[in-house]
Amino acid sequence: AGAIIMALVRRGPDEILLGRSHRFPPGMHSALAGFVEPGETLEQCLEREVLEEVGIAVENVRYFASQPWPFPHSLMIAFTADWKSGEIRVDPLEIESAQWFNIRELPPLPQPISISRRLIDAVVADMIARLT
């Protein structure tokens, strides 16, 4: 089984979309994630998960990295993608909340050892580098 995680960015306002799971410590946000369904490509999974969880269409999907994921014995594959269209409409069954954060004003994030934090840090560093 595979799972995907994605950092969704909106250039211009220089923002990254982060979500909050009901299971996270107070205030913590992270990249969106989901499980690949049978017969689905990783890219299709990413597009479906973002649309289901927050109502946003994406474009320019790019592979970032992968990490073994112990639960449930799968591989976590990380991607970046750009906002294409849509406004945030959170599915409360999937996540607690989601919002765009300015890349210089991020909320508490997962531990640095996690692929989600490495993904967020890399995307933010890349966006800041483009601004200088």
C-alpha positions in Angstrom: 0.0 0.0 0.0 1.1 3.5 -0.6 0.4 6.9 1.0 1.1 10.3 -0.4 1.8 13.6 1.3 1.8 16.9 -0.5 2.9 20.5 0.0 0.5 22.8 -1.9 1.8 26.3 -2.7 0.2 29.5 -4.0 2.9 31.7 -5.6 2.3 35.5 -5.7 1.0 35.6 -2.1 3.8 33.2 -1.2 1.7 30.8 0.8 1.6 27.1 1.7 -1.6 25.2 2.5 -1.4 23.3 5.7 -4.1 21.2 7.5 -4.9 20.1 11.0 -5.8 16.6 11.9 -8.0 15.9 15.0 -5.1 13.8 16.3 -2.4 16.6 16.2 -1.2 18.5 19.3 -2.9 21.9 19.8 -1.9 24.4 17.1 0.1 22.0 15.0 -0.4 21.9 11.2 1.1 19.7 8.5 1.0 18.9 4.8 -2.1 17.1 3.5 -1.8 13.3 3.1 -3.9 10.3 2.0 -3.8 6.7 0.9 -3.6 5.5 -2.7 -6.7 3.6 -3.9 -6.5 0.5 -6.1 -6.0 1.3 -9.7 -5.0 4.9 -9.0 -1.7 6.6 -9.9 0.1 8.7 -7.3 -0.7 11.8 -9.2 -4.4 10.9 -9.4 -4.4 10.2 -5.6 -2.9 13.6 -4.9 -5.4 15.4 -7.0 -8.3 13.4 -5.5 -7.2 13.9 -1.9 -6.7 17.6 -2.2 -10.1 18.0 -3.9 -11.8 15.8 -1.3 -10.1 17.3 1.8 -10.0 21.0 0.9 -11.9 21.5 -2.4 -8.9 22.8 -4.4 -7.6 21.8 -7.8 -3.8 21.5 -8.3 -1.3 21.6 -11.2 2.4 21.2 -11.7 2.7 18.1 -9.5 6.4 17.3 -8.7 7.9 14.3 -6.9 9.9 15.3 -3.7 11.0 12.2 -1.8 9.8 9.0 -0.2 10.0 7.5 3.3 9.1 4.0 4.7 5.9 4.3 6.7 5.5 1.8 9.5 1.7 2.1 9.7 0.2 0.3 7.9 3.4 -1.1 6.3 3.5 1.2 3.4 5.6 3.8 1.6 5.0 7.5 2.0 5.6 9.4 -1.2 6.0 13.2 -1.0 5.1 15.7 -3.7 4.8 19.4 -4.2 2.0 21.0 -6.3 0.8 24.4 -7.2 -2.7 25.8 -6.5 -4.7 25.9 -9.7 -8.2 26.9 -8.6 -10.8 26.8 -5.8 -11.3 28.1 -2.3 -10.7 26.0 0.8 -13.8 23.9 1.7 -12.7 21.5 4.5 -14.2 18.0 4.7 -14.7 17.7 8.5 -14.6 13.9 8.2 -11.1 14.1 6.8 -9.4 17.0 8.6 -10.2 19.5 11.3 -9.1 22.6 9.5 -6.9 23.9 6.7 -5.6 27.3 5.7 -3.1 29.2 3.6 -0.1 30.3 5.7 2.4 33.0 4.6 5.8 31.2 4.3 7.3 33.6 6.8 4.6 33.1 9.4 4.1 29.3 9.9 2.3 27.6 12.7 3.8 24.8 14.9 4.9 22.0 12.5 5.7 18.3 12.9 9.2 17.2 14.2 12.1 17.7 11.8 12.7 13.9 11.4 9.3 13.5 9.6 9.0 13.6 5.9 6.2 16.1 6.2 8.5 18.6 8.0 11.3 18.0 5.5 8.9 18.6 2.7 7.5 21.8 4.3 11.0 23.1 5.1 12.3 22.5 1.5 9.3 24.1 -0.1 9.5 27.2 2.1 13.3 27.5 1.6 12.8 27.3 -2.2 10.0 29.9 -2.1 12.1 32.3 0.0 15.1 31.8 -2.3 13.0 32.8 -5.3 12.1 36.0 -3.6 15.7 37.2 -2.9 
